[in-house]
Amino acid sequence: MSDQLNAATAATQISNLPFPAALALNRKNAAATLGISTVTLDRLVTRGLIRPVRACRKPLFSTRELERFLDIHAVSATR
């Protein structure tokens, strides 16, 4: 049950972005959305935990991909 709450909270956080709703975010905004630094985001990409879209010259991070990452790595409240 708590994992479902964490997933719902993560989805709500993504939905309440401080900038206009977008299908994909640049590196800086994706990191800000997750509450991490751009260096940490780069490390997560290197480890294969977050997959950017590279259709353009710069990597873009889909909001769906950020939600997927949060859902998979949600910490149980019982820990």
N, CA, C and O atoms as a Tinker XYZ file with bonds, in Angstrom:
   316  protein
     1  N      0.826000   -1.197000    0.000000    73     2
     2  CA     0.000000    0.000000    0.000000    64     1     3
     3  C      0.867000    1.257000    0.000000    63     2     4     5
     4  O      0.585000    2.206000   -0.732000    81     3
     5  N      1.922000    1.268000    0.818000    73     3     6
     6  CA     2.766000    2.454000    0.894000    64     5     7
     7  C      3.513000    2.690000   -0.418000    63     6     8     9
     8  O      3.767000    3.838000   -0.781000    81     7
     9  N      3.868000    1.617000   -1.138000    73     7    10
    10  CA     4.509000    1.784000   -2.440000    64     9    11
    11  C      3.573000    2.473000   -3.421000    63    10    12    13
    12  O      4.003000    3.294000   -4.231000    81    11
    13  N      2.295000    2.135000   -3.343000    73    11    14
    14  CA     1.312000    2.792000   -4.206000    64    13    15
    15  C      1.201000    4.266000   -3.839000    63    14    16    17
    16  O      1.064000    5.113000   -4.722000    81    15
    17  N      1.258000    4.583000   -2.551000    73    15    18
    18  CA     1.221000    5.983000   -2.119000    64    17    19
    19  C      2.443000    6.722000   -2.626000    63    18    20    21
    20  O      2.325000    7.850000   -3.105000    81    19
    21  N      3.625000    6.106000   -2.530000    73    19    22
    22  CA     4.843000    6.739000   -3.019000    64    21    23
    23  C      4.770000    6.980000   -4.521000    63    22    24    25
    24  O      5.184000    8.036000   -5.000000    81    23
    25  N      4.251000    6.018000   -5.259000    73    23    26
    26  CA     4.109000    6.169000   -6.703000    64    25    27
    27  C      3.124000    7.279000   -7.041000    63    26    28    29
    28  O      3.356000    8.064000   -7.961000    81    27
    29  N      2.033000    7.341000   -6.302000    73    27    30
    30  CA     1.042000    8.394000   -6.527000    64    29    31
    31  C      1.632000    9.764000   -6.207000    63    30    32    33
    32  O      1.384000   10.735000   -6.921000    81    31
    33  N      2.410000    9.836000   -5.135000    73    31    34
    34  CA     3.056000   11.094000   -4.762000    64    33    35
    35  C      4.043000   11.524000   -5.838000    63    34    36    37
    36  O      4.109000   12.702000   -6.189000    81    35
    37  N      4.811000   10.571000   -6.363000    73    35    38
    38  CA     5.777000   10.873000   -7.411000    64    37    39
    39  C      5.077000   11.405000   -8.653000    63    38    40    41
    40  O      5.524000   12.382000   -9.254000    81    39
    41  N      3.991000   10.770000   -9.031000    73    39    42
    42  CA     3.239000   11.218000  -10.211000    64    41    43
    43  C      2.669000   12.612000   -9.990000    63    42    44    45
    44  O      2.640000   13.426000  -10.913000    81    43
    45  N      2.216000   12.891000   -8.775000    73    43    46
    46  CA     1.682000   14.215000   -8.451000    64    45    47
    47  C      2.782000   15.261000   -8.531000    63    46    48    49
    48  O      2.548000   16.367000   -9.019000    81    47
    49  N      3.983000   14.926000   -8.057000    73    47    50
    50  CA     5.096000   15.857000   -8.111000    64    49    51
    51  C      5.432000   16.205000   -9.552000    63    50    52    53
    52  O      5.686000   17.368000   -9.866000    81    51
    53  N      5.436000   15.226000  -10.413000    73    51    54
    54  CA     5.720000   15.471000  -11.827000    64    53    55
    55  C      4.631000   16.349000  -12.428000    63    54    56    57
    56  O      4.918000   17.239000  -13.228000    81    55
    57  N      3.388000   16.101000  -12.047000    73    55    58
    58  CA     2.267000   16.852000  -12.600000    64    57    59
    59  C      2.271000   18.307000  -12.142000    63    58    60    61
    60  O      1.703000   19.165000  -12.818000    81    59
    61  N      2.899000   18.596000  -11.008000    73    59    62
    62  CA     2.928000   19.952000  -10.458000    64    61    63
    63  C      4.259000   20.637000  -10.725000    63    62    64    65
    64  O      4.828000   21.270000   -9.836000    81    63
    65  N      4.750000   20.510000  -11.945000    73    63    66
    66  CA     6.021000   21.121000  -12.303000    64    65    67
    67  C      5.937000   22.643000  -12.180000    63    66    68    69
    68  O      4.878000   23.220000  -12.425000    81    67
    69  N      7.039000   23.302000  -11.804000    73    67    70
    70  CA     7.029000   24.755000  -11.674000    64    69    71
    71  C      7.100000   25.487000  -13.010000    63    70    72    73
    72  O      7.131000   26.717000  -13.039000    81    71
    73  N      7.125000   24.749000  -14.107000    73    71    74
    74  CA     7.163000   25.346000  -15.432000    64    73    75
    75  C      6.050000   24.725000  -16.259000    63    74    76    77
    76  O      5.467000   23.721000  -15.851000    81    75
    77  N      5.747000   25.298000  -17.402000    73    75    78
    78  CA     4.622000   24.774000  -18.201000    64    77    79
    79  C      4.760000   23.271000  -18.466000    63    78    80    81
    80  O      5.863000   22.742000  -18.605000    81    79
    81  N      3.624000   22.614000  -18.529000    73    79    82
    82  CA     3.618000   21.169000  -18.785000    64    81    83
    83  C      4.304000   20.889000  -20.120000    63    82    84    85
    84  O      4.031000   21.538000  -21.129000    81    83
    85  N      5.184000   19.922000  -20.097000    73    83    86
    86  CA     5.927000   19.567000  -21.303000    64    85    87
    87  C      6.037000   18.055000  -21.369000    63    86    88    89
    88  O      5.972000   17.373000  -20.346000    81    87
    89  N      6.199000   17.547000  -22.551000    73    87    90
    90  CA     6.399000   16.113000  -22.716000    64    89    91
    91  C      7.799000   15.709000  -22.310000    63    90    92    93
    92  O      8.014000   14.588000  -21.849000    81    91
    93  N      8.765000   16.619000  -22.477000    73    91    94
    94  CA    10.151000   16.329000  -22.128000    64    93    95
    95  C     10.797000   17.566000  -21.530000    63    94    96    97
    96  O     10.422000   18.699000  -21.834000    81    95
    97  N     11.776000   17.321000  -20.673000    73    95    98
    98  CA    12.475000   18.398000  -19.977000    64    97    99
    99  C     13.957000   18.359000  -20.330000    63    98   100   101
   100  O     14.521000   17.302000  -20.612000    81    99
   101  N     14.571000   19.537000  -20.308000    73    99   102
   102  CA    16.013000   19.542000  -20.505000    64   101   103
   103  C     16.691000   19.041000  -19.233000    63   102   104   105
   104  O     16.027000   18.788000  -18.229000    81   103
   105  N     17.987000   18.903000  -19.278000    73   103   106
   106  CA    18.762000   18.338000  -18.185000    64   105   107
   107  C     18.564000   19.100000  -16.878000    63   106   108   109
   108  O     18.354000   18.492000  -15.829000    81   107
   109  N     18.628000   20.399000  -16.939000    73   107   110
   110  CA    18.508000   21.237000  -15.742000    64   109   111
   111  C     17.119000   21.096000  -15.103000    63   110   112   113
   112  O     17.009000   20.932000  -13.887000    81   111
   113  N     16.071000   21.159000  -15.914000    73   111   114
   114  CA    14.713000   21.057000  -15.384000    64   113   115
   115  C     14.380000   19.649000  -14.913000    63   114   116   117
   116  O     13.634000   19.480000  -13.949000    81   115
   117  N     14.924000   18.639000  -15.580000    73   115   118
   118  CA    14.702000   17.255000  -15.139000    64   117   119
   119  C     15.334000   17.037000  -13.767000    63   118   120   121
   120  O     14.724000   16.427000  -12.889000    81   119
   121  N     16.549000   17.534000  -13.584000    73   119   122
   122  CA    17.224000   17.406000  -12.293000    64   121   123
   123  C     16.448000   18.156000  -11.209000    63   122   124   125
   124  O     16.272000   17.644000  -10.103000    81   123
   125  N     15.988000   19.357000  -11.523000    73   123   126
   126  CA    15.218000   20.142000  -10.554000    64   125   127
   127  C     13.917000   19.442000  -10.187000    63   126   128   129
   128  O     13.501000   19.469000   -9.028000    81   127
   129  N     13.284000   18.826000  -11.149000    73   127   130
   130  CA    12.038000   18.106000  -10.902000    64   129   131
   131  C     12.259000   16.943000   -9.944000    63   130   132   133
   132  O     11.423000   16.673000   -9.082000    81   131
   133  N     13.376000   16.262000  -10.098000    73   131   134
   134  CA    13.698000   15.133000   -9.227000    64   133   135
   135  C     14.301000   15.580000   -7.895000    63   134   136   137
   136  O     14.423000   14.783000   -6.965000    81   135
   137  N     14.677000   16.858000   -7.806000    73   135   138
   138  CA    15.280000   17.370000   -6.578000    64   137   139
   139  C     16.727000   16.933000   -6.416000    63   138   140   141
   140  O     17.209000   16.753000   -5.298000    81   139
   141  N     17.420000   16.762000   -7.543000    73   139   142
   142  CA    18.817000   16.343000   -7.527000    64   141   143
   143  C     19.632000   17.316000   -8.374000    63   142   144   145
   144  O     19.074000   18.148000   -9.089000    81   143
   145  N     20.950000   17.205000   -8.289000    73   143   146
   146  CA    21.812000   18.056000   -9.103000    64   145   147
   147  C     21.927000   17.484000  -10.515000    63   146   148   149
   148  O     21.595000   16.323000  -10.757000    81   147
   149  N     22.398000   18.309000  -11.431000    73   147   150
   150  CA    22.598000   17.830000  -12.801000    64   149   151
   151  C     23.711000   16.780000  -12.844000    63   150   152   153
   152  O     23.680000   15.878000  -13.681000    81   151
   153  N     24.685000   16.893000  -11.951000    73   151   154
   154  CA    25.763000   15.897000  -11.886000    64   153   155
   155  C     25.185000   14.537000  -11.485000    63   154   156   157
   156  O     25.544000   13.512000  -12.065000    81   155
   157  N     24.292000   14.529000  -10.493000    73   155   158
   158  CA    23.654000   13.284000  -10.069000    64   157   159
   159  C     22.809000   12.711000  -11.197000    63   158   160   161
   160  O     22.815000   11.499000  -11.417000    81   159
   161  N     22.082000   13.563000  -11.915000    73   159   162
   162  CA    21.293000   13.099000  -13.062000    64   161   163
   163  C     22.209000   12.451000  -14.099000    63   162   164   165
   164  O     21.886000   11.391000  -14.634000    81   163
   165  N     23.339000   13.077000  -14.381000    73   163   166
   166  CA    24.296000   12.509000  -15.340000    64   165   167
   167  C     24.778000   11.135000  -14.880000    63   166   168   169
   168  O     24.933000   10.226000  -15.696000    81   167
   169  N     25.015000   10.981000  -13.580000    73   167   170
   170  CA    25.453000    9.685000  -13.043000    64   169   171
   171  C     24.363000    8.626000  -13.221000    63   170   172   173
   172  O     24.655000    7.479000  -13.559000    81   171
   173  N     23.109000    9.016000  -12.993000    73   171   174
   174  CA    21.994000    8.077000  -13.170000    64   173   175
   175  C     21.881000    7.647000  -14.629000    63   174   176   177
   176  O     21.569000    6.490000  -14.914000    81   175
   177  N     22.130000    8.564000  -15.546000    73   175   178
   178  CA    22.109000    8.242000  -16.981000    64   177   179
   179  C     23.253000    7.284000  -17.306000    63   178   180   181
   180  O     23.059000    6.298000  -18.017000    81   179
   181  N     24.433000    7.572000  -16.790000    73   179   182
   182  CA    25.596000    6.713000  -17.036000    64   181   183
   183  C     25.354000    5.295000  -16.521000    63   182   184   185
   184  O     25.763000    4.323000  -17.158000    81   183
   185  N     24.689000    5.175000  -15.370000    73   183   186
   186  CA    24.389000    3.866000  -14.788000    64   185   187
   187  C     23.211000    3.185000  -15.483000    63   186   188   189
   188  O     22.922000    2.021000  -15.205000    81   187
   189  N     22.529000    3.893000  -16.380000    73   187   190
   190  CA    21.408000    3.315000  -17.107000    64   189   191
   191  C     20.100000    3.321000  -16.336000    63   190   192   193
   192  O     19.159000    2.622000  -16.711000    81   191
   193  N     20.024000    4.102000  -15.260000    73   191   194
   194  CA    18.810000    4.140000  -14.450000    64   193   195
   195  C     17.766000    5.103000  -15.006000    63   194   196   197
   196  O     16.570000    4.938000  -14.767000    81   195
   197  N     18.219000    6.094000  -15.740000    73   195   198
   198  CA    17.314000    7.029000  -16.429000    64   197   199
   199  C     17.784000    7.098000  -17.878000    63   198   200   201
   200  O     18.976000    7.246000  -18.150000    81   199
   201  N     16.833000    6.990000  -18.802000    73   199   202
   202  CA    17.171000    6.994000  -20.221000    64   201   203
   203  C     16.695000    8.290000  -20.876000    63   202   204   205
   204  O     15.491000    8.528000  -20.974000    81   203
   205  N     17.620000    9.119000  -21.318000    73   203   206
   206  CA    17.214000   10.334000  -22.024000    64   205   207
   207  C     16.841000   10.031000  -23.472000    63   206   208   209
   208  O     17.219000    9.000000  -24.027000    81   207
   209  N     16.103000   10.942000  -24.057000    73   207   210
   210  CA    15.780000   10.883000  -25.482000    64   209   211
   211  C     16.831000   11.726000  -26.189000    63   210   212   213
   212  O     17.059000   12.879000  -25.821000    81   211
   213  N     17.452000   11.169000  -27.177000    73   211   214
   214  CA    18.516000   11.909000  -27.860000    64   213   215
   215  C     18.127000   12.205000  -29.312000    63   214   216   217
   216  O     18.931000   12.037000  -30.229000    81   215
   217  N     16.901000   12.641000  -29.501000    73   215   218
   218  CA    16.442000   12.976000  -30.844000    64   217   219
   219  C     17.050000   14.296000  -31.307000    63   218   220   221
   220  O     17.142000   14.565000  -32.504000    81   219
   221  N     17.454000   15.095000  -30.363000    73   219   222
   222  CA    18.066000   16.389000  -30.653000    64   221   223
   223  C     19.530000   16.336000  -30.240000    63   222   224   225
   224  O     20.041000   15.301000  -29.811000    81   223
   225  N     20.163000   17.437000  -30.378000    73   223   226
   226  CA    21.575000   17.522000  -30.005000    64   225   227
   227  C     21.779000   17.344000  -28.506000    63   226   228   229
   228  O     22.747000   16.717000  -28.075000    81   227
   229  N     20.863000   17.897000  -27.713000    73   227   230
   230  CA    20.958000   17.792000  -26.255000    64   229   231
   231  C     19.973000   16.747000  -25.752000    63   230   232   233
   232  O     18.908000   16.557000  -26.339000    81   231
   233  N     20.330000   16.067000  -24.664000    73   231   234
   234  CA    19.412000   15.050000  -24.137000    64   233   235
   235  C     18.154000   15.677000  -23.552000    63   234   236   237
   236  O     18.208000   16.718000  -22.896000    81   235
   237  N     17.032000   15.030000  -23.798000    73   235   238
   238  CA    15.764000   15.430000  -23.192000    64   237   239
   239  C     15.269000   14.271000  -22.347000    63   238   240   241
   240  O     15.520000   13.109000  -22.665000    81   239
   241  N     14.565000   14.590000  -21.272000    73   239   242
   242  CA    14.066000   13.577000  -20.358000    64   241   243
   243  C     12.546000   13.657000  -20.347000    63   242   244   245
   244  O     11.970000   14.666000  -19.941000    81   243
   245  N     11.905000   12.587000  -20.796000    73   243   246
   246  CA    10.444000   12.587000  -20.839000    64   245   247
   247  C      9.905000   12.529000  -19.413000    63   246   248   249
   248  O     10.502000   11.910000  -18.532000    81   247
   249  N      8.781000   13.177000  -19.206000    73   247   250
   250  CA     8.154000   13.136000  -17.882000    64   249   251
   251  C      7.753000   11.708000  -17.547000    63   250   252   253
   252  O      7.778000   11.316000  -16.380000    81   251
   253  N      7.389000   10.936000  -18.541000    73   251   254
   254  CA     7.043000    9.525000  -18.332000    64   253   255
   255  C      8.261000    8.748000  -17.811000    63   254   256   257
   256  O      8.127000    7.910000  -16.920000    81   255
   257  N      9.443000    9.026000  -18.365000    73   255   258
   258  CA    10.674000    8.363000  -17.923000    64   257   259
   259  C     11.009000    8.749000  -16.477000    63   258   260   261
   260  O     11.442000    7.902000  -15.696000    81   259
   261  N     10.814000   10.001000  -16.124000    73   259   262
   262  CA    11.072000   10.441000  -14.746000    64   261   263
   263  C     10.095000    9.770000  -13.781000    63   262   264   265
   264  O     10.482000    9.358000  -12.688000    81   263
   265  N      8.841000    9.661000  -14.183000    73   263   266
   266  CA     7.849000    8.968000  -13.353000    64   265   267
   267  C      8.206000    7.490000  -13.202000    63   266   268   269
   268  O      8.072000    6.925000  -12.116000    81   267
   269  N      8.659000    6.866000  -14.285000    73   267   270
   270  CA     9.067000    5.462000  -14.238000    64   269   271
   271  C     10.211000    5.270000  -13.247000    63   270   272   273
   272  O     10.193000    4.340000  -12.441000    81   271
   273  N     11.194000    6.146000  -13.311000    73   271   274
   274  CA    12.326000    6.072000  -12.390000    64   273   275
   275  C     11.860000    6.186000  -10.941000    63   274   276   277
   276  O     12.294000    5.418000  -10.082000    81   275
   277  N     10.980000    7.143000  -10.673000    73   275   278
   278  CA    10.486000    7.325000   -9.304000    64   277   279
   279  C      9.658000    6.131000   -8.843000    63   278   280   281
   280  O      9.758000    5.710000   -7.690000    81   279
   281  N      8.851000    5.591000   -9.729000    73   279   282
   282  CA     8.027000    4.425000   -9.369000    64   281   283
   283  C      8.892000    3.217000   -9.015000    63   282   284   285
   284  O      8.631000    2.526000   -8.030000    81   283
   285  N      9.906000    2.970000   -9.813000    73   283   286
   286  CA    10.766000    1.811000   -9.593000    64   285   287
   287  C     11.597000    1.963000   -8.327000    63   286   288   289
   288  O     11.833000    0.987000   -7.616000    81   287
   289  N     12.037000    3.175000   -8.046000    73   287   290
   290  CA    12.946000    3.399000   -6.936000    64   289   291
   291  C     12.272000    4.003000   -5.717000    63   290   292   293
   292  O     12.936000    4.574000   -4.851000    81   291
   293  N     10.955000    3.878000   -5.649000    73   291   294
   294  CA    10.232000    4.357000   -4.464000    64   293   295
   295  C     10.661000    3.533000   -3.249000    63   294   296   297
   296  O     10.738000    2.307000   -3.314000    81   295
   297  N     10.935000    4.214000   -2.159000    73   295   298
   298  CA    11.374000    3.546000   -0.936000    64   297   299
   299  C     10.146000    3.224000   -0.097000    63   298   300   301
   300  O      9.275000    4.070000    0.103000    81   299
   301  N     10.090000    2.012000    0.382000    73   299   302
   302  CA     8.974000    1.589000    1.224000    64   301   303
   303  C      9.041000    2.320000    2.558000    63   302   304   305
   304  O     10.130000    2.536000    3.090000    81   303
   305  N      7.897000    2.701000    3.102000    73   303   306
   306  CA     7.823000    3.424000    4.372000    64   305   307
   307  C      8.180000    2.514000    5.548000    63   306   308   309
   308  O      8.406000    3.007000    6.653000    81   307
   309  N      8.235000    1.204000    5.336000    73   307   310
   310  CA     8.530000    0.274000    6.429000    64   309   311
   311  C     10.016000    0.097000    6.679000    63   310   312   313
   312  O     10.408000   -0.543000    7.655000    81   311
   313  N     10.856000    0.661000    5.803000    73   311   314
   314  CA    12.312000    0.544000    5.989000    64   313   315
   315  C     12.790000    1.396000    7.112000    63   314   316
   316  O     13.986000    1.418000    7.405000    81   315
